[in-house]
Amino acid sequence: MISNFFGYILNWLYNVVGQNYGVAIILFTILIRFVLLPITIKQQKSMKKSTELQSKIKEIQFKYKNNQEQMQKEIMDLYKRENVSPFSGCLSAILQLVIILSVFWLISKPLTYMKKIDSGIIENYKNEIIQESEGKKISNYYEIEIIDKKSAQDDSIKINMNFLSLDLSKVPGQNMNDYKVYIIPALYIVSSIVSMKLMTNKKKDKRKAIGDGTEKTINDEPDMSEQMTKSMSMITPIMAVSIAFIAPLGLALYWFVSNLLMIVERIVITKYVDSKEEKKDA
């Protein structure tokens, strides 16, 4: 399981940085983004190439506007000739989604995935908390509650979740009167908006196509790759924001740092690819 593997890495980083959970999450995020860098570069190159093919795609769309089946066939043939995958952006977004869910489980159950505590021990502590609270329903993130209430008597389950005066174990939806719980999710939302703008900020206009000896104007509709990439880039942050509201702040910290790194990657890679193509053209 991916969460189990991530747990080994996060725990190792946690011990290396002097048992600072927040710093460990930041370093863990940087490591994940570094591993995904080749995929990110390939995705951006593919998206740029797909954008450059738009004029040809528009011609096909106009030529076969009354024959949708033939239109799709011609567009797919064009992608094959140019060695571009229309699904590259979608596949990358799916991979991001898998990682998001894996990190969610890791942050939600740090004793299981990070500390590798036996499930029987966790269950015993859980039952103790239920008895002490006189049968009161325990939190869905009971492992974090166990750390908070039982780590004083058992160092093996202790995790220092204080980071820059923020308690990364807190859940915004359960601590709505504490303004601090909104800081990291708010930063994440802002970074998501910036990231989406960088990905989808393309000039929208009307293009002219020539057919049957006459010049006609057609709408600049996005191609298949653009549509899927834009949809996934919108759905993923919305889903993440929803989860961040009901998940420990450690997860929001991961997503925020990941977004910052993605923004930097996108800017740097775009400049690198553009510069390389300018030299090639020269």
Backbone as CSV, one residue per row, in Angstrom:
resi,resn,N_x,N_y,N_z,CA_x,CA_y,CA_z,C_x,C_y,C_z
1,MET,0.846,-1.202,0.000,0.000,0.000,0.000,0.879,1.249,0.000
2,ILE,0.501,2.228,-0.813,1.309,3.432,-0.959,1.432,4.184,0.370
3,SER,0.340,4.265,1.132,0.370,4.971,2.420,1.393,4.353,3.369
4,ASN,1.513,3.048,3.334,2.462,2.347,4.199,3.899,2.712,3.830
5,PHE,4.173,2.762,2.534,5.513,3.133,2.052,5.821,4.590,2.391
6,PHE,4.839,5.461,2.163,5.008,6.875,2.512,5.283,7.039,4.010
7,GLY,4.667,6.169,4.816,4.845,6.245,6.263,6.292,6.051,6.685
8,TYR,6.988,5.110,6.042,8.404,4.885,6.348,9.218,6.150,6.066
9,ILE,8.927,6.770,4.924,9.673,7.976,4.532,9.400,9.123,5.499
10,LEU,8.122,9.356,5.805,7.763,10.467,6.690,8.346,10.267,8.085
11,ASN,8.325,9.063,8.598,8.862,8.796,9.927,10.371,9.011,9.951
12,TRP,11.043,8.600,8.876,12.492,8.797,8.795,12.829,10.288,8.781
13,LEU,12.094,11.054,7.988,12.307,12.501,7.936,12.004,13.150,9.286
14,TYR,10.956,12.675,9.946,10.558,13.190,11.253,11.698,13.040,12.261
15,ASN,12.360,11.900,12.248,13.478,11.661,13.168,14.722,12.447,12.761
16,VAL,14.934,12.592,11.457,16.115,13.320,10.963,16.067,14.787,11.355
17,VAL,14.885,15.402,11.297,14.754,16.842,11.582,14.476,17.129,13.055
18,GLY,14.726,16.166,13.901,14.554,16.413,15.331,13.120,16.343,15.790
19,GLN,12.360,15.425,15.186,10.964,15.174,15.557,10.096,16.437,15.449
20,ASN,10.192,17.060,14.287,9.336,18.203,13.950,8.405,17.770,12.826
21,TYR,7.159,17.517,13.171,6.189,16.961,12.229,5.953,17.881,11.032
22,GLY,5.837,19.183,11.280,5.582,20.133,10.201,6.718,20.176,9.195
23,VAL,7.961,20.255,9.691,9.129,20.282,8.804,9.243,18.970,8.039
24,ALA,8.924,17.862,8.717,8.982,16.552,8.064,7.997,16.487,6.901
25,ILE,6.788,17.035,7.095,5.787,17.048,6.019,6.261,17.896,4.849
26,ILE,6.879,19.040,5.139,7.385,19.915,4.079,8.465,19.203,3.264
27,LEU,9.425,18.566,3.944,10.484,17.834,3.251,9.916,16.642,2.483
28,PHE,8.936,15.988,3.065,8.277,14.861,2.405,7.611,15.336,1.107
29,THR,6.975,16.490,1.162,6.311,17.055,-0.020,7.322,17.384,-1.111
30,ILE,8.439,17.989,-0.712,9.504,18.313,-1.673,10.021,17.050,-2.342
31,LEU,10.191,15.990,-1.561,10.681,14.716,-2.099,9.695,14.130,-3.110
32,ILE,8.410,14.178,-2.783,7.386,13.657,-3.693,7.387,14.437,-5.003
33,ARG,7.455,15.773,-4.905,7.464,16.598,-6.112,8.712,16.335,-6.954
34,PHE,9.843,16.074,-6.307,11.078,15.786,-7.031,10.949,14.474,-7.811
35,VAL,10.359,13.462,-7.176,10.170,12.166,-7.840,9.222,12.304,-9.032
36,LEU,8.225,13.181,-8.905,7.243,13.373,-9.972,7.711,14.349,-11.055
37,LEU,8.873,14.964,-10.860,9.350,15.995,-11.787,9.437,15.522,-13.239
38,PRO,9.997,14.323,-13.525,10.046,13.878,-14.926,8.656,13.787,-15.565
39,ILE,7.673,13.331,-14.790,6.305,13.235,-15.306,5.735,14.626,-15.551
40,THR,6.046,15.562,-14.644,5.565,16.934,-14.788,6.139,17.581,-16.038
41,ILE,7.439,17.373,-16.271,8.094,17.935,-17.465,7.472,17.361,-18.732
42,LYS,7.277,16.048,-18.746,6.678,15.394,-19.922,5.270,15.901,-20.163
43,GLN,4.514,16.098,-19.088,3.143,16.593,-19.207,3.109,17.991,-19.808
44,GLN,3.981,18.878,-19.316,3.973,20.251,-19.817,4.425,20.328,-21.269
45,LYS,5.394,19.484,-21.647,5.828,19.446,-23.041,4.684,18.981,-23.937
46,SER,3.967,17.959,-23.469,2.845,17.425,-24.240,1.729,18.460,-24.375
47,MET,1.446,19.182,-23.276,0.402,20.204,-23.307,0.788,21.347,-24.244
48,LYS,2.060,21.713,-24.242,2.525,22.802,-25.117,2.409,22.384,-26.580
49,LYS,2.810,21.138,-26.849,2.720,20.630,-28.207,1.271,20.567,-28.661
50,SER,0.382,20.143,-27.735,-1.045,20.063,-28.045,-1.604,21.447,-28.368
51,THR,-1.132,22.457,-27.630,-1.579,23.833,-27.878,-1.148,24.308,-29.260
52,GLU,0.060,23.904,-29.658,0.581,24.310,-30.964,-0.198,23.664,-32.111
53,LEU,-0.885,22.558,-31.817,-1.647,21.868,-32.849,-3.061,22.423,-33.025
54,GLN,-3.400,23.437,-32.223,-4.776,23.934,-32.217,-5.261,24.419,-33.578
55,SER,-4.397,25.073,-34.328,-4.836,25.583,-35.637,-5.254,24.430,-36.563
56,LYS,-4.484,23.324,-36.527,-4.817,22.164,-37.354,-6.095,21.489,-36.855
57,ILE,-6.246,21.457,-35.534,-7.442,20.847,-34.948,-8.690,21.642,-35.332
58,LYS,-8.568,22.964,-35.340,-9.710,23.815,-35.700,-10.115,23.594,-37.154
59,GLU,-9.122,23.387,-38.009,-9.420,23.121,-39.415,-10.193,21.813,-39.555
60,ILE,-9.758,20.803,-38.781,-10.450,19.507,-38.815,-11.867,19.645,-38.275
61,GLN,-12.010,20.404,-37.192,-13.333,20.598,-36.593,-14.292,21.288,-37.569
62,PHE,-13.760,22.237,-38.317,-14.612,22.937,-39.286,-14.941,22.044,-40.481
63,LYS,-13.925,21.326,-40.944,-14.103,20.480,-42.132,-15.100,19.354,-41.882
64,TYR,-15.059,18.782,-40.675,-15.931,17.638,-40.369,-16.966,17.982,-39.291
65,LYS,-17.430,19.222,-39.289,-18.365,19.653,-38.255,-19.692,18.899,-38.296
66,ASN,-20.027,18.319,-39.439,-21.267,17.552,-39.560,-21.042,16.049,-39.457
67,ASN,-19.812,15.675,-39.146,-19.470,14.253,-39.020,-18.568,14.077,-37.802
68,GLN,-19.187,13.943,-36.637,-18.433,13.879,-35.388,-17.487,12.684,-35.326
69,GLU,-17.917,11.565,-35.830,-17.085,10.360,-35.788,-15.804,10.544,-36.591
70,GLN,-15.944,11.075,-37.803,-14.780,11.306,-38.654,-13.885,12.394,-38.060
71,MET,-14.518,13.393,-37.446,-13.749,14.470,-36.810,-12.824,13.914,-35.727
72,GLN,-13.378,13.086,-34.835,-12.582,12.511,-33.754,-11.468,11.626,-34.300
73,LYS,-11.765,10.886,-35.367,-10.754,10.018,-35.975,-9.602,10.839,-36.541
74,GLU,-9.934,11.928,-37.237,-8.895,12.778,-37.831,-8.046,13.446,-36.743
75,ILE,-8.687,13.867,-35.674,-7.948,14.507,-34.573,-7.003,13.513,-33.914
76,MET,-7.485,12.280,-33.674,-6.631,11.257,-33.063,-5.473,10.893,-33.990
77,ASP,-5.730,10.850,-35.292,-4.661,10.574,-36.260,-3.606,11.687,-36.223
78,LEU,-4.066,12.919,-36.051,-3.152,14.059,-35.962,-2.249,13.918,-34.737
79,TYR,-2.851,13.546,-33.606,-2.060,13.335,-32.391,-1.007,12.246,-32.598
80,LYS,-1.393,11.179,-33.284,-0.448,10.082,-33.525,0.704,10.524,-34.404
81,ARG,0.395,11.286,-35.461,1.438,11.766,-36.366,2.421,12.685,-35.651
82,GLU,1.905,13.489,-34.725,2.750,14.444,-34.008,3.327,13.849,-32.718
83,ASN,3.026,12.566,-32.464,3.527,11.875,-31.275,3.135,12.594,-29.982
84,VAL,1.856,12.978,-29.895,1.317,13.660,-28.716,0.145,12.851,-28.169
85,SER,0.129,12.660,-26.864,-0.969,11.927,-26.237,-2.018,12.906,-25.707
86,PRO,-3.270,12.778,-26.147,-4.330,13.676,-25.651,-4.713,13.371,-24.213
87,PHE,-4.206,12.265,-23.684,-4.576,11.849,-22.327,-3.477,12.120,-21.296
88,SER,-2.373,12.729,-21.718,-1.243,12.936,-20.804,-1.625,13.770,-19.587
89,GLY,-2.373,14.851,-19.804,-2.773,15.705,-18.681,-3.705,14.985,-17.727
90,CYS,-4.612,14.173,-18.293,-5.568,13.439,-17.473,-4.861,12.376,-16.637
91,LEU,-3.931,11.647,-17.234,-3.207,10.601,-16.515,-2.386,11.183,-15.373
92,SER,-1.779,12.338,-15.626,-1.000,12.996,-14.582,-1.898,13.420,-13.428
93,ALA,-3.090,13.940,-13.763,-4.036,14.373,-12.726,-4.524,13.187,-11.899
94,ILE,-4.731,12.036,-12.558,-5.158,10.830,-11.841,-4.066,10.377,-10.871
95,LEU,-2.809,10.444,-11.324,-1.691,10.088,-10.453,-1.643,11.004,-9.238
96,GLN,-1.874,12.288,-9.467,-1.907,13.252,-8.366,-3.013,12.885,-7.374
97,LEU,-4.160,12.453,-7.910,-5.294,12.091,-7.071,-4.963,10.880,-6.199
98,VAL,-4.294,9.892,-6.788,-3.896,8.694,-6.035,-2.961,9.068,-4.891
99,ILE,-2.017,9.970,-5.164,-1.075,10.409,-4.138,-1.794,11.187,-3.044
100,ILE,-2.739,12.050,-3.440,-3.514,12.828,-2.466,-4.235,11.903,-1.489
101,LEU,-4.886,10.880,-2.018,-5.624,9.948,-1.167,-4.680,9.145,-0.270
102,SER,-3.517,8.783,-0.798,-2.536,8.031,-0.010,-2.005,8.869,1.144
103,VAL,-1.725,10.141,0.866,-1.249,11.037,1.923,-2.361,11.291,2.937
104,PHE,-3.604,11.347,2.464,-4.734,11.523,3.376,-4.779,10.399,4.414
105,TRP,-4.638,9.166,3.971,-4.643,8.038,4.898,-3.440,8.082,5.823
106,LEU,-2.294,8.484,5.287,-1.079,8.589,6.091,-1.244,9.607,7.220
107,ILE,-1.761,10.786,6.889,-1.951,11.848,7.890,-3.056,11.484,8.873
108,SER,-4.081,10.783,8.391,-5.217,10.433,9.238,-4.884,9.328,10.245
109,LYS,-3.977,8.442,9.846,-3.621,7.313,10.709,-2.106,7.231,10.891
110,PRO,-1.515,8.213,11.584,-0.059,8.244,11.742,0.508,7.094,12.574
111,LEU,-0.273,6.568,13.494,0.217,5.440,14.306,0.333,4.177,13.460
112,THR,-0.603,3.990,12.559,-0.597,2.803,11.695,0.461,2.896,10.610
113,TYR,0.481,4.004,9.880,1.348,4.108,8.708,2.712,4.736,8.985
114,MET,2.785,5.631,9.946,4.043,6.313,10.230,4.828,5.627,11.356
115,LYS,4.168,5.385,12.459,4.836,4.773,13.613,4.812,3.248,13.586
116,LYS,3.997,2.663,12.725,3.888,1.204,12.587,3.511,0.530,13.917
117,ILE,2.594,1.138,14.656,2.132,0.578,15.921,1.157,-0.569,15.643
118,ASP,1.279,-1.637,16.396,0.411,-2.795,16.236,-1.062,-2.391,16.385
119,SER,-1.900,-2.939,15.528,-3.318,-2.590,15.535,-3.995,-2.936,16.862
120,GLY,-3.524,-4.000,17.518,-4.084,-4.383,18.805,-3.835,-3.328,19.870
121,ILE,-2.635,-2.754,19.859,-2.299,-1.696,20.815,-3.153,-0.465,20.565
122,ILE,-3.324,-0.128,19.300,-4.150,1.027,18.934,-5.583,0.811,19.391
123,GLU,-6.096,-0.393,19.187,-7.471,-0.702,19.571,-7.651,-0.617,21.089
124,ASN,-6.637,-1.063,21.840,-6.715,-0.988,23.307,-6.785,0.460,23.779
125,TYR,-5.944,1.307,23.195,-5.962,2.733,23.551,-7.300,3.366,23.165
126,LYS,-7.830,2.956,22.027,-9.117,3.475,21.572,-10.225,3.132,22.572
127,ASN,-10.229,1.886,23.020,-11.239,1.448,23.999,-11.076,2.180,25.334
128,GLU,-9.824,2.446,25.710,-9.576,3.176,26.957,-10.175,4.577,26.888
129,ILE,-9.982,5.244,25.756,-10.505,6.601,25.592,-12.029,6.599,25.618
130,ILE,-12.634,5.585,25.003,-14.092,5.477,24.994,-14.615,5.285,26.418
131,GLN,-13.929,4.439,27.197,-14.336,4.195,28.587,-14.170,5.447,29.446
132,GLU,-13.059,6.141,29.242,-12.790,7.349,30.024,-13.786,8.462,29.708
133,SER,-14.283,8.467,28.484,-15.257,9.496,28.084,-16.694,9.028,28.308
134,GLU,-16.813,7.899,29.042,-18.122,7.327,29.389,-18.981,7.014,28.159
135,GLY,-18.336,6.386,27.202,-19.063,5.930,26.010,-19.271,6.979,24.946
136,LYS,-18.718,8.174,25.153,-18.871,9.233,24.162,-18.180,8.825,22.859
137,LYS,-18.808,9.134,21.741,-18.284,8.755,20.437,-16.909,9.362,20.200
138,ILE,-15.980,8.514,19.796,-14.616,8.966,19.551,-14.507,9.561,18.147
139,SER,-13.526,10.434,17.942,-13.324,11.091,16.650,-12.992,10.077,15.555
140,ASN,-13.310,10.429,14.315,-12.928,9.579,13.184,-11.411,9.467,13.076
141,TYR,-10.729,10.483,13.582,-9.264,10.466,13.590,-8.788,10.055,14.987
142,TYR,-9.235,8.879,15.393,-8.976,8.429,16.760,-7.496,8.196,17.032
143,GLU,-6.703,7.917,15.989,-5.266,7.716,16.214,-4.602,9.019,16.676
144,ILE,-5.058,10.122,16.124,-4.538,11.419,16.543,-5.005,11.730,17.958
145,GLU,-6.232,11.347,18.268,-6.757,11.542,19.616,-5.985,10.683,20.626
146,ILE,-5.584,9.499,20.196,-4.777,8.624,21.055,-3.432,9.274,21.345
147,ILE,-2.822,9.856,20.316,-1.535,10.541,20.490,-1.674,11.675,21.487
148,ASP,-2.762,12.433,21.354,-2.992,13.590,22.216,-3.203,13.191,23.680
149,LYS,-3.919,12.076,23.898,-4.305,11.712,25.266,-3.430,10.640,25.913
150,LYS,-2.704,9.866,25.110,-1.970,8.738,25.682,-0.448,8.777,25.482
151,SER,0.031,9.743,24.718,1.479,9.776,24.456,2.301,10.083,25.701
152,ALA,1.686,10.711,26.714,2.407,11.019,27.950,2.830,9.747,28.672
153,GLN,2.067,8.684,28.483,2.371,7.418,29.150,3.066,6.418,28.238
154,ASP,3.190,6.756,26.958,3.823,5.840,26.004,4.578,6.648,24.948
155,ASP,5.888,6.731,25.087,6.705,7.522,24.156,6.677,6.982,22.730
156,SER,6.375,5.692,22.573,6.400,5.085,21.243,5.298,5.636,20.327
157,ILE,4.254,6.228,20.909,3.166,6.777,20.086,3.196,8.308,20.054
158,LYS,4.245,8.895,20.602,4.322,10.352,20.681,4.773,10.960,19.354
159,ILE,4.025,11.955,18.885,4.384,12.708,17.682,4.173,14.187,17.984
160,ASN,5.210,14.983,17.804,5.113,16.421,18.059,4.461,17.104,16.856
161,MET,3.208,17.480,16.993,2.454,18.063,15.884,2.329,19.580,15.955
162,ASN,3.095,20.217,16.822,3.098,21.681,16.893,4.057,22.245,15.848
163,PHE,3.558,23.172,15.047,4.370,23.747,13.970,4.022,25.226,13.817
164,LEU,4.982,26.092,14.147,4.800,27.542,14.044,3.523,27.992,14.772
165,SER,3.368,27.507,15.977,2.214,27.831,16.833,0.894,27.252,16.327
166,LEU,0.963,26.360,15.360,-0.232,25.697,14.840,-0.208,24.229,15.245
167,ASP,-1.354,23.714,15.622,-1.483,22.305,15.970,-1.955,21.547,14.732
168,LEU,-1.046,20.818,14.098,-1.355,20.131,12.846,-2.286,18.944,13.025
169,SER,-2.623,18.626,14.271,-3.567,17.534,14.511,-5.013,18.021,14.481
170,LYS,-5.216,19.321,14.534,-6.573,19.869,14.590,-7.293,19.748,13.246
171,VAL,-8.603,19.552,13.348,-9.471,19.464,12.166,-10.316,20.739,12.105
172,PRO,-10.231,21.523,11.023,-10.992,22.782,10.930,-12.478,22.626,11.235
173,GLY,-13.090,21.572,10.712,-14.517,21.372,10.921,-14.901,21.097,12.364
174,GLN,-13.913,20.685,13.175,-14.174,20.388,14.582,-13.687,21.507,15.507
175,ASN,-13.025,22.508,14.945,-12.480,23.613,15.745,-12.792,24.945,15.074
176,MET,-14.048,25.159,14.745,-14.451,26.327,13.962,-14.290,27.648,14.707
177,ASN,-14.179,27.598,16.015,-14.008,28.830,16.793,-12.542,29.247,16.922
178,ASP,-11.650,28.408,16.426,-10.221,28.706,16.470,-9.782,29.227,15.101
179,TYR,-9.505,30.527,15.005,-9.180,31.132,13.709,-7.911,30.557,13.094
180,LYS,-7.023,30.012,13.929,-5.751,29.488,13.424,-5.930,28.301,12.477
181,VAL,-7.027,27.562,12.668,-7.211,26.370,11.831,-7.520,26.731,10.381
182,TYR,-7.835,28.008,10.109,-8.168,28.416,8.745,-6.966,28.954,7.969
183,ILE,-5.855,29.167,8.655,-4.694,29.793,8.008,-4.148,28.940,6.864
184,ILE,-3.808,27.694,7.157,-3.226,26.838,6.121,-4.234,26.516,5.012
185,PRO,-5.502,26.142,5.328,-6.471,25.912,4.247,-6.678,27.138,3.360
186,ALA,-6.654,28.339,3.968,-6.826,29.569,3.177,-5.651,29.757,2.222
187,LEU,-4.448,29.507,2.717,-3.261,29.607,1.868,-3.321,28.578,0.742
188,TYR,-3.838,27.406,1.066,-3.969,26.361,0.052,-4.948,26.783,-1.049
189,ILE,-6.066,27.371,-0.665,-7.069,27.817,-1.637,-6.469,28.868,-2.570
190,VAL,-5.739,29.834,-2.001,-5.108,30.887,-2.812,-4.112,30.273,-3.801
191,SER,-3.293,29.352,-3.306,-2.292,28.716,-4.178,-2.969,27.882,-5.265
192,SER,-4.119,27.276,-4.948,-4.860,26.494,-5.943,-5.383,27.381,-7.058
193,ILE,-5.877,28.559,-6.690,-6.384,29.507,-7.690,-5.260,29.949,-8.623
194,VAL,-4.102,30.252,-8.036,-2.939,30.663,-8.848,-2.511,29.531,-9.774
195,SER,-2.462,28.311,-9.243,-2.054,27.155,-10.038,-3.010,26.908,-11.198
196,MET,-4.310,27.006,-10.934,-5.305,26.811,-11.984,-5.209,27.894,-13.053
197,LYS,-4.935,29.128,-12.637,-4.801,30.230,-13.590,-3.622,29.982,-14.528
198,LEU,-2.521,29.501,-13.965,-1.336,29.230,-14.778,-1.602,28.119,-15.783
199,MET,-2.419,27.140,-15.383,-2.678,25.990,-16.250,-3.693,26.297,-17.339
200,THR,-4.694,27.110,-17.015,-5.799,27.320,-17.953,-5.826,28.699,-18.600
201,ASN,-4.868,29.553,-18.259,-4.872,30.912,-18.787,-4.357,30.938,-20.218
202,LYS,-5.245,30.643,-21.128,-4.902,30.650,-22.547,-5.816,31.632,-23.265
203,LYS,-5.295,32.241,-24.268,-6.051,33.254,-24.994,-7.265,32.638,-25.687
204,LYS,-8.433,33.186,-25.403,-9.665,32.710,-26.007,-10.133,33.733,-27.037
205,ASP,-10.282,33.281,-28.241,-10.746,34.192,-29.277,-11.512,33.402,-30.320
206,LYS,-11.803,34.057,-31.418,-12.493,33.377,-32.502,-11.502,33.173,-33.622
207,ARG,-11.553,32.002,-34.230,-10.626,31.689,-35.296,-11.397,31.591,-36.608
208,LYS,-10.698,31.881,-37.671,-11.333,31.814,-38.983,-10.823,30.588,-39.726
209,ALA,-11.716,29.885,-40.350,-11.347,28.700,-41.108,-11.903,28.836,-42.520
210,ILE,-11.186,28.323,-43.439,-11.613,28.439,-44.835,-12.120,27.080,-45.313
211,GLY,-13.282,27.078,-45.843,-13.865,25.837,-46.345,-14.853,26.150,-47.453
212,ASP,-14.873,25.285,-48.501,-15.783,25.468,-49.644,-15.595,26.827,-50.314
213,GLY,-14.349,27.336,-50.296,-14.070,28.583,-50.977,-14.500,29.823,-50.246
214,THR,-15.077,29.673,-49.061,-15.526,30.838,-48.310,-14.842,30.886,-46.961
215,GLU,-14.815,32.065,-46.356,-14.190,32.243,-45.045,-15.275,32.355,-43.995
216,LYS,-15.181,31.519,-42.973,-16.180,31.521,-41.924,-15.496,31.594,-40.567
217,THR,-16.245,32.099,-39.612,-15.718,32.210,-38.250,-16.277,31.084,-37.393
218,ILE,-15.410,30.411,-36.630,-15.855,29.330,-35.759,-15.393,29.619,-34.349
219,ASN,-16.065,29.054,-33.390,-15.701,29.257,-31.989,-14.440,28.499,-31.641
220,ASP,-13.652,29.090,-30.772,-12.414,28.471,-30.326,-12.728,27.491,-29.192
221,GLU,-13.149,26.291,-29.549,-13.495,25.302,-28.543,-12.258,24.503,-28.164
222,PRO,-12.103,24.159,-26.896,-10.940,23.401,-26.471,-10.968,21.987,-27.027
223,ASP,-9.790,21.428,-27.290,-9.722,20.070,-27.785,-9.885,19.099,-26.621
224,MET,-9.861,17.798,-26.934,-10.090,16.754,-25.940,-9.120,16.851,-24.772
225,SER,-7.838,17.051,-25.080,-6.820,17.133,-24.028,-7.071,18.314,-23.100
226,GLU,-7.392,19.467,-23.700,-7.657,20.671,-22.909,-8.855,20.479,-21.995
227,GLN,-9.901,19.869,-22.542,-11.118,19.673,-21.760,-10.867,18.781,-20.555
228,MET,-10.166,17.659,-20.765,-9.911,16.726,-19.669,-8.979,17.338,-18.635
229,THR,-7.920,18.004,-19.110,-6.964,18.602,-18.191,-7.616,19.694,-17.363
230,LYS,-8.436,20.530,-18.017,-9.104,21.611,-17.302,-10.085,21.059,-16.276
231,SER,-10.828,20.007,-16.671,-11.803,19.410,-15.755,-11.115,18.830,-14.526
232,MET,-10.031,18.073,-14.735,-9.322,17.448,-13.629,-8.648,18.496,-12.756
233,SER,-8.131,19.575,-13.387,-7.449,20.617,-12.615,-8.424,21.398,-11.744
234,MET,-9.716,21.378,-12.106,-10.732,22.054,-11.310,-11.308,21.126,-10.231
235,ILE,-11.548,19.874,-10.619,-12.152,18.920,-9.692,-11.223,18.605,-8.526
236,THR,-9.930,18.381,-8.819,-8.981,17.980,-7.777,-8.868,19.010,-6.660
237,PRO,-8.655,20.322,-6.945,-8.588,21.298,-5.853,-9.893,21.423,-5.067
238,ILE,-11.032,21.359,-5.770,-12.328,21.458,-5.078,-12.489,20.296,-4.107
239,MET,-12.139,19.097,-4.573,-12.217,17.931,-3.714,-11.257,18.053,-2.537
240,ALA,-10.048,18.551,-2.829,-9.034,18.692,-1.792,-9.456,19.697,-0.721
241,VAL,-10.069,20.814,-1.143,-10.539,21.817,-0.182,-11.609,21.220,0.720
242,SER,-12.499,20.436,0.124,-13.563,19.798,0.907,-12.986,18.852,1.942
243,ILE,-11.986,18.071,1.529,-11.357,17.125,2.448,-10.568,17.869,3.511
244,ALA,-9.887,18.952,3.111,-9.064,19.713,4.057,-9.884,20.253,5.213
245,PHE,-11.162,20.542,4.974,-12.020,21.077,6.025,-12.352,20.028,7.080
246,ILE,-12.335,18.754,6.666,-12.688,17.684,7.603,-11.489,16.798,7.951
247,ALA,-10.287,17.219,7.560,-9.075,16.440,7.815,-8.104,17.237,8.684
248,PRO,-7.161,16.571,9.339,-6.158,17.265,10.152,-5.364,18.271,9.321
249,LEU,-4.890,19.331,9.967,-4.175,20.404,9.269,-2.893,19.926,8.587
250,GLY,-2.341,18.819,9.052,-1.135,18.287,8.417,-1.354,18.009,6.948
251,LEU,-2.565,17.582,6.597,-2.887,17.308,5.197,-2.943,18.594,4.389
252,ALA,-3.561,19.635,4.945,-3.625,20.932,4.258,-2.232,21.503,4.051
253,LEU,-1.334,21.281,5.021,0.055,21.753,4.893,0.730,21.068,3.714
254,TYR,0.514,19.766,3.596,1.089,19.014,2.467,0.590,19.585,1.139
255,TRP,-0.726,19.787,1.036,-1.286,20.287,-0.221,-0.817,21.705,-0.533
256,PHE,-0.696,22.536,0.486,-0.252,23.910,0.268,1.180,23.945,-0.263
257,VAL,2.073,23.219,0.393,3.471,23.185,-0.046,3.572,22.568,-1.436
258,SER,2.791,21.520,-1.677,2.793,20.879,-2.996,2.362,21.857,-4.078
259,ASN,1.354,22.662,-3.795,0.886,23.663,-4.760,1.956,24.699,-5.063
260,LEU,2.634,25.174,-4.012,3.708,26.154,-4.208,4.796,25.587,-5.127
261,LEU,5.164,24.341,-4.884,6.205,23.708,-5.699,5.732,23.515,-7.135
262,MET,4.453,23.173,-7.309,3.908,23.002,-8.657,3.908,24.314,-9.432
263,ILE,3.613,25.405,-8.742,3.627,26.724,-9.390,5.029,27.074,-9.861
264,VAL,6.009,26.853,-8.990,7.407,27.123,-9.347,7.837,26.228,-10.506
265,GLU,7.482,24.950,-10.429,7.824,24.010,-11.502,7.251,24.464,-12.835
266,ARG,5.989,24.844,-12.812,5.307,25.220,-14.054,5.969,26.438,-14.702
267,ILE,6.336,27.416,-13.876,6.969,28.629,-14.398,8.356,28.322,-14.960
268,VAL,9.158,27.579,-14.180,10.535,27.272,-14.585,10.560,26.375,-15.820
269,ILE,9.741,25.318,-15.821,9.730,24.383,-16.949,9.257,25.079,-18.223
270,THR,8.236,25.922,-18.103,7.725,26.650,-19.269,8.807,27.537,-19.869
271,LYS,9.537,28.249,-19.014,10.621,29.113,-19.499,11.729,28.285,-20.146
272,TYR,12.017,27.128,-19.548,13.078,26.256,-20.082,12.697,25.718,-21.454
273,VAL,11.453,25.227,-21.575,10.984,24.669,-22.844,10.945,25.750,-23.914
274,ASP,10.434,26.946,-23.571,10.376,28.052,-24.527,11.773,28.453,-24.992
275,SER,12.701,28.539,-24.036,14.074,28.914,-24.363,14.729,27.884,-25.270
276,LYS,14.480,26.620,-25.005,15.053,25.546,-25.814,14.521,25.583,-27.243
277,GLU,13.223,25.868,-27.380,12.618,25.922,-28.713,13.089,27.152,-29.492
278,GLU,13.313,28.263,-28.778,13.817,29.469,-29.432,15.214,29.216,-29.997
279,LYS,16.047,28.508,-29.238,17.395,28.191,-29.708,17.335,27.255,-30.895
280,LYS,16.378,26.300,-30.855,16.223,25.351,-31.947,15.781,26.058,-33.223
281,ASP,14.830,27.000,-33.075,14.351,27.751,-34.224,15.446,28.643,-34.810
282,ALA,16.284,29.206,-33.912,17.369,30.079,-34.368,18.427,29.291,-35.134
